[in-house]
Amino acid sequence: MNNIDKHNRLQEECFSYRVSKNNKVFIYWHEKQVMILKGKESEKFLAKIEKAGTLELQLIMAKITGNFKRGNEKINKVRK
């Protein structure tokens, strides 16, 4: 995990999610909605997170949103 999260941003638990009644998954970054998963995507996500720990969960959501690795989270944090 150290090679993936060199700046320890995932330990801040910046990502969160909420599941609706119809199994849509809403992913949030610093309490701002950034993505909605539905259908097979949401099923795949829910299956992955079933066994994930806190840091693994943060990494899964970071990869799904696609912005974590490019560094866009710094720009968004400043604009917040």
C-alpha beads as a LAMMPS data file, in Angstrom:
LAMMPS data file: protein, C-alpha beads

80 atoms
79 bonds

1 atom types
1 bond types

-500.0 500.0 xlo xhi
-500.0 500.0 ylo yhi
-500.0 500.0 zlo zhi

Masses

1 110.0

Atoms # bond

1 1 1 0.000 0.000 0.000
2 1 1 2.927 2.354 0.652
3 1 1 3.858 2.483 -3.039
4 1 1 0.287 3.359 -3.987
5 1 1 -0.454 6.014 -1.371
6 1 1 2.878 7.794 -0.998
7 1 1 1.358 10.928 0.540
8 1 1 -0.950 9.035 2.944
9 1 1 -4.042 10.738 1.557
10 1 1 -6.160 7.601 1.869
11 1 1 -5.637 7.560 5.627
12 1 1 -7.604 10.827 5.782
13 1 1 -10.657 8.817 4.651
14 1 1 -11.570 11.437 2.075
15 1 1 -13.892 9.059 0.189
16 1 1 -17.265 7.836 1.408
17 1 1 -20.287 6.173 -0.171
18 1 1 -24.006 5.690 0.258
19 1 1 -26.220 2.923 -1.150
20 1 1 -29.799 3.763 -2.159
21 1 1 -32.790 1.430 -1.922
22 1 1 -32.457 0.464 -5.590
23 1 1 -28.718 -0.364 -5.116
24 1 1 -27.335 2.781 -6.711
25 1 1 -24.015 3.660 -5.095
26 1 1 -23.198 7.326 -4.563
27 1 1 -19.474 7.976 -4.067
28 1 1 -18.373 11.136 -2.280
29 1 1 -15.027 12.862 -2.003
30 1 1 -14.842 15.208 0.993
31 1 1 -18.646 15.039 1.241
32 1 1 -19.084 16.139 -2.388
33 1 1 -20.765 13.641 -4.711
34 1 1 -18.373 12.687 -7.501
35 1 1 -19.846 9.524 -9.002
36 1 1 -22.941 7.326 -9.192
37 1 1 -22.696 3.600 -9.866
38 1 1 -25.708 1.592 -10.959
39 1 1 -26.474 -1.837 -12.340
40 1 1 -23.542 -4.189 -12.746
41 1 1 -21.049 -1.498 -11.718
42 1 1 -22.716 -1.055 -8.342
43 1 1 -23.000 -4.829 -7.824
44 1 1 -19.286 -5.248 -8.580
45 1 1 -18.402 -2.400 -6.194
46 1 1 -20.545 -3.793 -3.365
47 1 1 -18.985 -7.240 -3.808
48 1 1 -15.456 -5.759 -3.639
49 1 1 -16.057 -3.720 -0.505
50 1 1 -17.643 -6.590 1.413
51 1 1 -14.237 -7.870 2.532
52 1 1 -12.260 -4.626 2.331
53 1 1 -10.687 -2.852 5.264
54 1 1 -10.729 0.919 5.683
55 1 1 -7.653 1.665 3.562
56 1 1 -8.657 -0.879 0.933
57 1 1 -12.095 0.708 0.718
58 1 1 -10.516 4.133 0.213
59 1 1 -8.277 2.722 -2.534
60 1 1 -11.189 1.033 -4.294
61 1 1 -13.163 4.281 -4.367
62 1 1 -10.099 6.264 -5.469
63 1 1 -9.542 3.896 -8.381
64 1 1 -13.196 3.940 -9.408
65 1 1 -13.353 7.730 -9.514
66 1 1 -10.129 7.798 -11.532
67 1 1 -8.960 11.135 -10.128
68 1 1 -6.787 10.057 -7.234
69 1 1 -3.764 8.914 -9.195
70 1 1 -3.603 12.023 -11.413
71 1 1 -3.461 14.378 -8.448
72 1 1 -6.754 16.139 -9.179
73 1 1 -7.715 15.783 -5.532
74 1 1 -5.271 18.588 -4.682
75 1 1 -6.925 20.980 -7.125
76 1 1 -10.413 20.129 -5.896
77 1 1 -9.380 20.537 -2.274
78 1 1 -8.150 24.075 -2.922
79 1 1 -11.341 25.046 -4.773
80 1 1 -13.562 23.678 -2.009

Bonds

1 1 1 2
2 1 2 3
3 1 3 4
4 1 4 5
5 1 5 6
6 1 6 7
7 1 7 8
8 1 8 9
9 1 9 10
10 1 10 11
11 1 11 12
12 1 12 13
13 1 13 14
14 1 14 15
15 1 15 16
16 1 16 17
17 1 17 18
18 1 18 19
19 1 19 20
20 1 20 21
21 1 21 22
22 1 22 23
23 1 23 24
24 1 24 25
25 1 25 26
26 1 26 27
27 1 27 28
28 1 28 29
29 1 29 30
30 1 30 31
31 1 31 32
32 1 32 33
33 1 33 34
34 1 34 35
35 1 35 36
36 1 36 37
37 1 37 38
38 1 38 39
39 1 39 40
40 1 40 41
41 1 41 42
42 1 42 43
43 1 43 44
44 1 44 45
45 1 45 46
46 1 46 47
47 1 47 48
48 1 48 49
49 1 49 50
50 1 50 51
51 1 51 52
52 1 52 53
53 1 53 54
54 1 54 55
55 1 55 56
56 1 56 57
57 1 57 58
58 1 58 59
59 1 59 60
60 1 60 61
61 1 61 62
62 1 62 63
63 1 63 64
64 1 64 65
65 1 65 66
66 1 66 67
67 1 67 68
68 1 68 69
69 1 69 70
70 1 70 71
71 1 71 72
72 1 72 73
73 1 73 74
74 1 74 75
75 1 75 76
76 1 76 77
77 1 77 78
78 1 78 79
79 1 79 80
